[in-house]
Amino acid sequence: MSPCPSTWSATSPAPTGEDADNLVWAREVRRGLDRLAAEQREVLELAYFGGRTQVEIASELGLPLGTVKARMFRGLRRMGHTMGIRRQ
């Protein structure tokens, strides 16, 4: 599952510096996700790429809502640490 398309056609506007920054950020996010435990990655992908709520994820996976929330919290915290993002 790729969060960012990497193809431009001749009729597309030329990529900008912002496009390049977004592509770099998307790659960093993908690397961060790839470093997570499968259970954490699954709930984060369903939420952020699949557009599902925590309640929907819990129902779909047959998990308690608290388990989904904990996996999301721990996954986001670990991604922040591995990507060098610190809360202020």
Sequence and secondary structure as in RCSB ss.txt:
>XXXX:A:sequence
MSPCPSTWSATSPAPTGEDADNLVWAREVRRGLDRLAAEQREVLELAYFGGRTQVEIASELGLPLGTVKARMFRG
LRRMGHTMGIRRQ
>XXXX:A:secstr
  SS     TTS    HHHHHHHHHHHHHHHHHHTS HHHHHHHHHHHTT   HHHHHHHHT  HHHHHHHHHHH
HHHHHHHTT    
